[in-house]
């Protein structure tokens, strides 16, 4: 690595850092800290530590399945379906509440896993039959109604969950 390429890496990391993308910044700061310029190395290491601290502060302190579910709903409302998945999976693993499965069905559907969305929806409806009519009119669920697998689950009696 040349001093110029090290400085370029540091500048790239700073862009990520200032935009709040701390995971990306941390990775590039690590690369920049391996170059020939000692002053850039030290600055990159310092900023990398700052990234770690900010990521630790951002991490939610979730204790219950309902905490995970509520946090995931906030992510879903922000359009971060992929990020919401892990929190919903944690909530479902802890007790499989119907509304947790329903939300997970939305997340799976919005991220392209329609078959998995249908399975979660089927299981959610088995636990709470009222979710069938809610899904039909839920604005968040409307984009998924274009898929035959979802319409089939909403059309009639739920089949046994897998």
N, C-alpha and C positions, 0 to 999 in steps of 0.2 A: 504494500500500500504506500502510495506517495503522500507527502504532506498535503498536497492539493486534494487528492481523493478523500483523505481523512477529514479535511475541512468541509468538503462537499457533503460527506456523510453526516457530519455534525449539523450542518445547516438543514439537511433533510430531516434529521431527528428533531430539531428545534421547531420546524413547521408542524410536525405531528404533535409535539408537546404543547405548543401554543393553541392548537385546535382542540386539545383535550383528548387526543387519541394516545393515551399513555402506554398501552401495550405495544403499539407500533413504535412509538418513540423510544421505549426502553430497549427494544430489539436493535434499533439502529444506533442508539447511544453505546450499546455493548460493542458493536462493530467499530464505531469511531474510537472507542477507548483502547483499541488494539494497534493503533497506528504509531508512526515514528515521533510525532510531536507530543512531548510530555505535557504541555499546557492544555492541549486539546484532550489528551487522555484524562487528565484530572477533572476538567470541566464535564466531559462525557460521563465519567463515573459519578460525579456529584448529581448531574441531572438524572441519571439512571436511578439513583437512590430517591430522588424527589418523585420520580414516576412510581416507584414501589410504594412510597408513603401515600401518594394520592390515590392509588388503586386500593390500598388498604382502607383508607377513609371512605371510599365510595362503596365498598362491599357492604351490602345490607346485613343486618343482624336478624336473621329469620329463625324463629324457634319452632313454630307450630306449622302443621300442614296448611292451615288457613293463612298464616303469614306468607308462606310460599305462593299460595294461590293469589292472594291480594297483590303481591308484588308482581306476579306474572301478568295479572290483568292490567296493571299500570303499563307494563312493557307492551302488551298487546295494543292498548290504546294509543301508544306512541308508534305503532307499526313495527315493533321489534319482535316479530313472531318467533324467529329463531332463538333469540335470547330468552324468551318466555318459556320455551319448551322445557329446559332443565328444571325450572322452578315448579312447573306443573307436574313433571314426572316425579319430582320429590314429593309433592302433595299427594299424588295418586298412589305412589308406593307406600305412603304412610297410612292409607286408609281407603282409597278409592271412593271418595264421595262423588255422587253423581255430577254435581256442578263442576268438580275438578275435571272429571272425564269429558264433560261437555266442552269446557274451555280448551282442553287438550285436543279435542276433535277439531275445533276451530283452528288452532295453531297448526296441526298436521295438515289440514286442508289448505290453509293459506300458504304453506311452504311446499305444497305439491304432493304430499303423501296422502292421496285421496283414499286408498284402500285402508290405510291405518286410521284415517279420520272416521271412516264409516264404522270400523270396528269399535273405536272409542265411543262414537255416538250411540251405537247399538247397545253397548254396555251401560252407558249413562241413562238411556231410556229404560232399560230393564230396571234400574235402580229408582228411577223417577219418571213415570209415564208422562207427566206434565211437560217434560222437556221436549217431547215430540212437537207439541203445538207451539212452544216457545221458539224452537228452531225454525219453524215455518215462517214466523213473523219477525225474528231477530235480525236487525240490520247487519250485524256482524256476521251472521250466517248466510246471508243472501248470496254472496259470491260462490258459495259451495253448492248451492241448489242446482247449478248447471250440470253437475256430475251425476250420472245415473246411479252410482253406488250410494250416494247420499240420499237421492230421491227415493230409492228403494227402501232405505232404513226408515224414512219418514212416512212412507206410504201405508205401512201396515204394522202388523204385530212384529215385534223384534224377534230375530232369530237368536238362538243361543250364542252367547259370546264365546270367542275363541280363547 
